[in-house]
Amino acid sequence: MPYYVTTPIYYVNGEPHLGHAYTTIAADVLARHMRQRGADVFFLTGTDEHGEPVAQAAEKLGITPRELGDKNAVRFKELAARLNATNDFFIRTTDPEHMAKVAEVVQRIHDNGHVYAGSYEGYYCPRCADFKTEAELEEGNRCPIHKIELTIEKEDNWFFRLSTFQEPLERLYAERPGFVAPQNRYNEALAFIKSGLRDLSLSRARLKWGVPVPWDESQVVYVWIDALLNYYTALSYARPGEDLTDMFWPATVHLIGKDILKFHAVIWPAMLMAAGIEVPEKVTIHGYLLLGEHKMSKSLGNVIEPFQVADIYGPDALRFYVLREVSFGADGEVSPEGFETRYTTELANEYGNLASRTLAMIERYRDGVVPSASAPDRLTADFEGLADVVKARIDEVELTAALDEIWRRIKRLNRYVQDEAPWQLAKDDAEADHLDQVLYTLAEGLRVVSVLLHPFMPGSAERLLEAIGREDLSLDAATLGAVEGGAKVGELGQLFPRVEAEAPAA
Ligand SMILES: [Zn+2]
């Protein structure tokens, strides 16, 4: 079963920030979860290095666009590694293989009769690298995203007949109600299509930094056309000596932020249709993480900077927090104190302490061997069907809901240990079987939640599973009672140690 997940390629005119980390984390959760299910996964991320904004940012710094790309692509690669992301490839749109493939596909769109020469006049946002319609403009002719005042620009260039794809796109949306998720974004994209599509300029005459238009080398391919094609081109050269296109195309899911909905849900499928290439299965849109008003936190200062959080608290804590705090798909507020609170109450106390207490009791009362027993019916019932529910949530890319299901079981195990008070049972020899049952159930419950948590917090889940002597990550065994006692437990240490760091100077 092939499964191909992508993040947008990140624009190298700035440094990586929490928003980039968010999408990469989400894509990695999908990739890791699907590998647990035995899928053949390909996970792609990378950098978008062409276009006017990069050329402008480089000019400001007094370096070439290539130098800026080289410098920032490294940072984005480091971010993926720091987050423990398991991307199979990191594409850069300056890769010669990508550029050659872009020229090839654009030529196909041209040869199929979807391109003509024309001139365009309209409000242009240099930071979006996009013309805006009158309807999109905010008061004072401002870009709705960048809030800067736009001026009217005129250009002679090559046009893509996007308008002729209105009907095919409407058909696509009618036939595939899951093509764009969540539903409100599907509605938004469909309304945009139904409002009437204007042809799209496919090239830029004023700019030199990009892929030359194959039949007119005086122009470069519009940066968005170039960038969108990365999802397709990467497969042709990501693995040396092999073309993975037949295996992984069409993509299973493109994860994106809502600001680039129009490009992915309208222009991208139209381009693919024009080139005679299958459209992706699904485009999933997440919201924004908003940094609200809040007081300075002790360890993080007043921002959530992904490298800093990962350095102080480890990547798992950041991965957990962003998916736990804000319901995936919606906008929501994050804050350094919110992070610290969840770190302490949920990660350190509810999960970390439960694990260390359980292991300590197995060590003390049962010489470090998980006793053989069976879980009580009420616990088995509370865990019943958990793996299937998590799978279903993840198939819908409802990552917060999936995490919620798992966390409810962690809370359940905490209640169980309080109710049963194994430290009391240990004082009474008549309760030996009962104590066996409690310790077995705790170890087994921790195993199940950790297998399911693994995509979210791979490092911590792996350490815990190793400590309880059960390292199998397959979801088939993620049911309470699937594994018998008898394992020798090991050292775990603190999964989420207390952090005493001082805030950096702001
Ligand atoms: Zn803009």
Boltz pocket constraint, residues with backbone or C-beta under 6 A from the ligand:
constraints:
  - pocket:
      binder: B
      contacts: [[A, 125], [A, 126], [A, 127], [A, 128], [A, 129], [A, 143], [A, 144], [A, 145], [A, 146], [A, 147]]
      max_distance: 6.0
